[in-house]
Amino acid sequence: MTQTTIEQLQALEAEIKHTLYTLIDLELNESYQEMTAHFAKLLAKVQAAHLIDYKLNVLVDPQAYGTETCILLESLLEAKNRPNKRHQLLTHRIILKIWLRKNRHFLNDLLPQMF
């Protein structure tokens, strides 16, 4: 396993932030399939950086990373720790809902406009 460099982590943080805003736009347009595709690509990049494994287990301390990376990793942890209704599989949609709710820009600016 190779060590992820600071530059790679900074690039990942920027990618997470960019993807978050893309996903917020897609959520507003109700483009759920496209949201899932973008989110799956992002999770693959997070896995390639050795922050999560293929089962979406978080392998690092989220607090040691940038704001958006930390929020994403905490969202994964929260989604995995939620009690499953009828043994539901952990889906991108569940993780995405938690992640969006943890983002201040989404909560303060965009969510109120949706209602």
N, C-alpha and C positions, 0 to 999 in steps of 0.2 A: 504494500500500500504506500503510495507516495504522499508526501506532505503537501498540503495546499498552501501556496504562498500568500503573502499579504495582498499582493496585486490581484491574485485570482479571487480572493475573498472580497476585495473592494469591487471587482467587476461583477461578482455574483450579487453583491448588495445592490448595485446599480440595476442589474437585470431583474432582481426581485421587485425593486421599486417600480421599474418600467412596466413589468408584467402586472403588478397590482393595479396601476392606473388603467392599463389596457382592459383588465378584467372588470374594473368598475364600469368602464364605458360599455363593455359587452353586457354586463348585468342590466344596465339601464335600457339597453336595446333588446333585452331578453334573448340574446344569442348564446344559449346555454351549451350547445354542442361546440361552438368555437371557444367558449370559456374553458370547457373541459380539455380541449386540445392544447390551449396555451398553458393551462395549469399542469398538465401532464409533462409537457416539455420542461417547464420550470422545475418540477420535482426530479426529473432526470438529471438536470444540471446540479441540483442540490445533492443528489446521490453521488454524482461524479466527483463532487468536492468532499465526499466522505463525511457529510454531516448527518445523513440518514442512510439506512440500509434498504434493501429491496422490499422489506415488509413495512416500510415507513416508520421504523423505530428510530428515534433521535439518538445519535451516537455521541453527542457533545453537549456541553452546558450552553443553553441558549443565551445566557447572560454575557457570555464571552464574545458575542458577535454584534454586528451593527444592528441598528434599530429594526429595520425591516426584516432582516434575517432572523433576529430574535423573535419577533412577533410571529413569523411563519413557523419557526420551530416550536414555539409555545402553542400555537394553534394545532400543530400535529399532535403534540402531547395531550392537549385537552380533548381532541377528537378521539384519540385512542383510549382515553380514560373514561369517556362517556359510557354510561350503560347502553348497550345495544337493544333496540326494540326488535323483538322477534329475530334476534341474532343477525341483524343487518350487517352486511359487509361495510367496511370503512370505505367510503367513496370519496372521490375528489370533491364532489358537491358538498358533502358534510364538512370537509376540511376548509373548503373555500368559504362557506357561510361563516364559520368561526373566524377565519382570517379577516374577512371583510368587516365583521363586527368589531374586531380589535383595532381596526385602522381608524384613527381620529378624523382624517379627511372624509372618509366614507360616512362615518357616523354624524359628524357635525354639518357637513356641507351637502352631501348628496342624498342621504337617506331621508331627511325631512322633505326634500323636493319630490320624492317618489309618492308621497301621500297627499 
